Amino acid sequence: MKICSYTLRNTPIRSPRLGILLEETNTIVDPNLCLRLDYIREGFHNPVERADYNLNPSLSHILKYSDNPIETIENGYALYLFFQKVGINELPDGTPLSFQLNNEIKLEKPLDKISTYRDFYAHEKHVAAGFKKRKEPIPEAWYEIPAYYKGATHGFIGPEDEILWPHYTDKLDYELELAVILGKGGINIKEVDANEHIFGYTILNDISARDIQKKEMAVRLGPAKGKDFCSIIGPVITTADEFDFEEPDLNMKAIINGKEWSNGQSGDSNYSFAQMIAHASMDEYLAAGDLLGSGTVGTGCGLELDKWIQTGDEIELIVEHIGSLKNKVGKKRELNYGEL
């Protein structure tokens, strides 16, 4: 399945809702509404509450409370297929069970609430390019552990959202990454069991303020203000069962204003996601809803290429079997205290 989060543009209340994207028909199915209809047909007096309890319209809620989130969502899709077969397409009040993906629908970031964000540094080609610019060798420790940093979660945005350019940076960069969302928590997870904890895979664009990041890293702390202002995920989460619960090797590209800048493979990583999960969970509890990034794939940022994005540029990250994540770079902000 390809899991998305959507809102209806022309409604006064735009709360994101869990959806299943059917690419062949460009349709978004709402599994919560399908379960609600099933309860209505069975004669329950509280179908809304029952549906929200058993198949919540929030993905983060499902990940947090469902023992098998993929199966939970699949059950809603199975109901949709049944209703299609018998010719039922809407609730009694006229609310449709599915929507065409058009100008009336906006895709949001596919995970509505991220528990914890960890971003690794796992692609040697990218790591080597960074240390070469600093005229330093790759530290031996990099080959010993899958290192990562923890970032803020409130700055995450989704497809077509404008990329924030903070007032305090003059050098903005994109980062082409693959990420996983955990569907099952745990502590001291064995590497051999780690893939069982992955709900699905999505595209991650870890936007960076390179000049500020350079200063932060010079004092052996950070990144912080160099990263925390904006990260992007989407357009969908491809569930792990689509890859037989094995880590895939996916082609990854970055297209800037229609021209290819980056091209790499997720499988070139020096560490697997299973190794990353096992390492991060050592005497630390990982929670369902956590987001783990792989780090930038080789050639996957302007820093490596000495090419820099500018205001108005359109950035498109393409990862096979997941999709295309597009965003436009906003204007550099002015400092307005207390205001965005």
C-alpha positions in Angstrom: 0.0 0.0 0.0 0.9 3.6 -0.5 -0.2 5.5 2.6 -0.8 9.3 2.4 -2.4 12.1 4.4 -4.8 14.4 2.7 -7.0 17.4 3.3 -9.9 18.9 1.4 -9.0 22.5 0.4 -12.4 24.0 0.4 -13.5 23.2 3.9 -13.4 25.4 7.0 -11.7 22.7 9.1 -8.7 21.0 7.4 -7.6 18.2 9.6 -5.3 15.8 7.8 -6.8 12.3 7.3 -5.2 9.0 6.6 -5.6 7.8 3.0 -4.5 5.0 0.7 -3.3 6.2 -2.7 -4.3 4.0 -5.7 -1.9 5.3 -8.3 -3.5 3.4 -11.2 -6.7 5.4 -10.8 -5.3 8.5 -9.0 -7.7 7.8 -6.2 -7.4 8.3 -2.4 -9.4 5.8 -0.3 -10.3 6.8 3.2 -10.2 3.6 5.3 -11.7 5.2 8.4 -14.8 6.2 6.4 -15.1 2.7 5.0 -15.1 1.2 8.5 -17.6 3.8 9.6 -20.0 2.8 6.8 -19.6 -0.8 7.8 -20.7 0.0 11.4 -23.6 2.0 10.0 -24.8 -0.9 7.9 -24.5 -3.2 11.0 -26.8 -0.9 12.9 -24.4 0.4 15.6 -25.5 3.7 17.2 -22.0 5.1 17.5 -20.3 4.3 14.2 -18.0 7.3 14.2 -16.6 6.6 17.6 -16.2 2.9 16.8 -14.4 3.6 13.5 -12.1 6.2 15.1 -11.2 3.7 17.9 -10.5 0.8 15.6 -9.1 2.6 12.5 -8.3 6.2 13.4 -7.9 8.8 10.7 -4.5 9.7 12.2 -1.7 7.4 11.1 0.4 8.3 14.2 -2.5 7.1 16.3 -2.7 3.8 14.5 1.0 3.3 14.8 0.9 4.0 18.5 -2.1 1.8 19.4 -2.4 -1.0 16.8 -0.5 -4.3 17.2 -0.4 -4.6 13.4 -0.9 -1.3 11.7 -0.5 -2.6 8.1 -3.2 -5.2 8.7 -5.4 -2.6 10.4 -5.3 -0.3 7.3 -5.6 -3.2 4.9 -8.9 -4.2 6.6 -10.3 -0.8 5.8 -9.2 -1.2 2.1 -10.8 -4.6 2.0 -14.1 -3.0 3.0 -13.7 -0.4 0.2 -13.2 -3.2 -2.3 -16.4 -4.8 -1.1 -18.4 -1.6 -1.2 -17.1 -1.0 -4.8 -18.3 -4.5 -5.7 -21.8 -3.9 -4.5 -22.0 -0.4 -5.9 -21.8 1.7 -2.7 -19.5 4.7 -3.0 -20.6 7.0 -0.1 -21.9 7.3 3.4 -25.7 7.9 3.9 -25.0 11.6 4.4 -23.3 11.7 1.0 -19.6 11.8 2.2 -17.6 9.8 -0.4 -15.4 6.9 0.6 -12.7 7.9 -1.9 -11.6 11.1 -3.7 -9.9 11.8 -7.0 -6.5 13.4 -6.5 -7.1 16.8 -8.0 -6.9 20.5 -7.2 -9.6 20.0 -4.4 -7.3 17.6 -2.5 -3.9 18.5 -0.9 -1.4 15.8 0.1 0.1 16.6 3.5 3.2 15.0 5.0 2.2 11.3 5.2 3.0 10.9 8.9 1.0 13.5 10.8 3.0 13.3 14.1 6.6 12.1 14.4 7.5 10.7 17.8 11.3 11.1 17.4 13.4 12.0 14.4 16.9 10.4 14.0 19.0 11.0 11.0 21.9 8.8 10.2 25.1 9.4 8.2 25.4 6.1 6.4 26.4 6.7 2.8 30.2 6.6 2.5 30.3 8.6 -0.8 28.5 11.5 0.8 30.6 11.3 4.0 33.8 11.2 2.1 32.9 14.2 0.1 32.2 16.2 3.2 35.5 15.3 4.9 37.5 15.9 1.8 36.2 19.5 1.7 37.5 19.8 5.3 40.8 18.2 4.2 40.3 15.5 6.8 40.0 11.7 6.5 36.8 9.9 7.5 37.1 9.1 11.2 37.7 5.4 12.0 34.7 5.6 14.3 32.4 6.1 11.3 33.2 2.5 10.2 32.4 1.2 13.7 29.0 2.6 14.5 26.1 4.0 12.5 26.2 7.6 13.9 23.1 9.8 13.9 21.7 13.1 15.3 18.3 13.8 16.8 16.4 16.6 15.2 13.3 18.7 15.9 9.9 17.3 14.6 7.8 20.5 14.5 9.4 21.8 11.3 8.3 18.9 9.1 6.3 19.8 5.9 4.9 17.8 3.0 4.5 17.8 -0.7 4.2 21.1 -2.5 4.7 23.0 0.8 7.1 26.0 0.5 10.6 25.4 1.9 11.5 27.8 4.7 14.6 30.0 4.1 15.5 31.2 7.6 16.7 34.8 8.0 20.0 33.7 9.6 21.4 31.7 6.7 22.8 32.6 3.2 23.5 29.1 2.0 20.5 26.7 1.8 20.8 23.1 0.6 18.7 20.1 -0.1 19.5 16.5 1.0 18.2 13.4 -0.9 17.5 10.7 1.6 15.4 7.5 2.2 13.6 7.2 5.5 11.7 4.5 7.5 8.8 4.9 9.8 8.6 2.4 12.7 5.4 0.6 13.2 6.5 -1.3 16.3 8.5 -0.1 19.2 11.2 -1.9 21.1 14.4 -1.8 23.1 17.6 -3.7 22.5 16.2 -4.9 19.1 18.2 -7.6 17.4 19.4 -6.8 13.9 17.9 -10.0 12.6 14.5 -8.8 14.0 14.7 -5.2 13.1 12.9 -5.2 9.7 9.8 -6.5 11.6 9.7 -3.0 13.2 9.5 -1.1 10.0 6.0 0.1 8.9 7.2 1.6 5.6 9.5 3.8 3.6 9.3 7.4 2.5 11.4 10.2 0.8 13.2 12.6 3.1 14.6 16.0 2.2 16.6 17.1 5.1 17.0 20.9 4.3 20.2 22.3 5.7 21.6 25.8 6.4 25.2 25.0 5.5 26.9 28.1 6.7 25.3 27.8 10.2 25.8 24.0 10.3 29.5 24.5 9.5 29.9 26.8 12.6 27.9 24.4 14.8 30.0 21.4 13.8 33.3 23.3 14.2 32.6 23.3 18.0 31.7 19.6 17.9 28.1 20.2 18.6 25.0 20.2 16.4 23.6 20.3 13.9 20.8 22.3 15.5 19.9 25.7 13.8 21.5 24.3 10.7 18.8 21.7 10.4 15.8 22.0 12.7 13.8 24.7 10.8 12.6 22.5 7.9 12.5 18.9 6.8 10.2 17.3 4.2 8.7 13.8 3.9 6.4 12.4 1.3 4.5 12.1 -0.9 3.5 8.7 0.5 4.8 5.9 2.7 5.2 2.7 0.8 4.5 -0.1 3.4 7.1 -2.6 4.1 5.1 -5.6 2.9 5.5 -4.2 -0.7 9.2 -5.1 -0.3 8.5 -8.5 1.4 9.7 -6.9 4.7 13.2 -6.7 3.3 15.2 -3.5 2.8 15.0 -2.5 -0.8 17.7 -1.0 -3.0 16.0 2.0 -4.7 17.2 4.4 -7.3 17.1 8.0 -6.0 17.3 11.2 -8.0 17.2 14.9 -7.3 15.8 17.2 -10.1 16.4 20.9 -9.7 14.3 23.1 -12.1 14.0 20.2 -14.4 17.7 19.2 -14.5 19.1 16.2 -12.8 21.6 17.1 -10.1 21.8 13.8 -8.0 21.5 10.1 -8.8 22.3 7.4 -6.3 21.2 4.1 -4.8 19.8 3.6 -1.4 21.5 0.2 -1.2 25.0 1.9 -1.3 24.6 2.7 2.4 27.4 1.4 4.6 24.8 0.4 7.2 21.4 -1.2 6.7 18.3 0.2 8.4 18.3 -3.0 10.5 21.7 -2.1 11.8 20.6 1.5 12.4 17.6 0.3 14.4 19.5 -2.2 16.4 22.2 0.5 17.3 19.7 3.2 18.2 17.6 0.8 20.4 20.6 -0.2 22.6 19.2 0.4 26.1 16.9 3.0 24.6 13.2 2.5 23.7 12.3 3.2 20.1 8.6 4.1 19.6 6.2 3.3 16.8 5.9 6.5 14.8 9.7 7.2 15.0 11.3 8.4 11.8 14.8 7.3 10.9 16.6 8.8 7.9 19.5 7.1 6.1 21.5 10.2 5.6 22.3 11.8 2.2 22.9 9.4 -0.7 26.0 9.9 -2.7 25.8 13.1 -4.9 22.6 13.9 -3.0 23.2 17.5 -2.0 24.5 20.8 -3.3 27.4 20.8 -0.9 28.9 17.8 -2.7 28.3 19.3 -6.1 29.2 22.9 -5.3 25.8 23.9 -6.7 23.4 25.8 -4.6 19.6 26.2 -4.6 18.1 29.6 -4.8 14.7 31.3 -4.0 12.1 30.1 -6.4 13.8 26.9 -7.4 11.7 23.7 -7.7 13.2 20.7 -6.0 11.9 17.3 -7.0 13.2 14.2 -5.2 12.3 10.9 -7.0 12.6 7.5 -5.4 11.5 4.4 -7.3 8.5 2.6 -5.8 7.7 5.6 -3.6 7.1 8.6 -5.9 8.1 12.2 -6.5 8.4 14.8 -3.7 8.2 18.3 -5.0 8.7 21.6 -3.2 9.6 25.2 -4.1 12.2 27.3 -2.2 10.7 30.3 -0.5 12.1 33.8 -0.1 14.7 34.4 2.6 12.8 35.6 5.7 13.3 38.9 7.5 13.7 38.8 11.3 10.3 39.6 12.8 10.3 38.7 16.5 7.4 36.5 17.5 6.2 36.1 14.0 6.7 33.5 11.2 
